[in-house]
C-alpha cells in the first residue's frame, strides 16, 4: 500500500494506527512508513480516548484498510458514518459484505490507480452510505438479531 501511495504522489499526511497487535510488526511498519513518507507519516502507537481517535479519523476523509482478514469493522463503519471514502483490499471479506448491503466502498487493487481516485466522497454518496448502514446496524435490528441468536 505504501508503494501505491508513493507512486501516486500522495502529499497528504498519512495517519497509521498501530496501537494494537504485535509491537515488532508495528515497529517495522513505522520504519517503512517514515522512510517512505518522512514527516508526512504519522503512526498512532498509543491508545487514545475514543473522542480523540474519532476526531482524527473524521478529519481524514480517506480511509484505506489494507488487511485481508475480517477486522476493524467498527472503525470502517465509523469512518463511513463520518463520510470518509473507504478503500479495502479485494482479499478482505468486508469489501463484499459492505457492497452487498449497499454501501459504496472501493477496492485498493482496482479502484486506486491514480491520485484523482483519492477524491473525497460527495454528499449524495455519504448520505447513501449512512442510510445503507442504518438499515443493518441500527438498534432495533441488532436487538432482534440478538434475540434470535439467544432463542436458537
C-alpha positions, 0 to 999 in steps of 0.5 A, a space after each residue: 500500500 505504501 508503494 501505491 501511495 508513493 507512486 501516486 504522489 500522495 502529499 497528504 499526511 498519512 495517519 497509521 494506527 498501530 496501537 494494537 497487535 504485535 509491537 515488532 510488526 508495528 515497529 517495522 511498519 513505522 520504519 517503512 512508513 517514515 522512510 517512505 513518507 518522512 514527516 508526512 507519516 504519522 503512526 498512532 502507537 498509543 491508545 487514545 480516548 475514543 473522542 480523540 481517535 474519532 476526531 482524527 479519523 473524521 478529519 481524514 476523509 480517506 480511509 484505506 484498510 489494507 488487511 485481508 482478514 475480517 477486522 476493524 469493522 467498527 472503525 470502517 463503519 465509523 469512518 463511513 458514518 463520518 463520510 470518509 471514502 473507504 478503500 479495502 483490499 479485494 482479499 478482505 471479506 468486508 469489501 463484499 459484505 459492505 457492497 452487498 448491503 449497499 454501501 459504496 466502498 472501493 477496492 485498493 487493487 482496482 479502484 486506486 490507480 491514480 491520485 484523482 481516485 483519492 477524491 473525497 466522497 460527495 454528499 449524495 454518496 455519504 448520505 447513501 452510505 449512512 442510510 445503507 448502514 442504518 438499515 443493518 446496524 441500527 438498534 432495533 435490528 441488532 436487538 432482534 438479531 440478538 434475540 434470535 441468536 439467544 432463542 436458537 
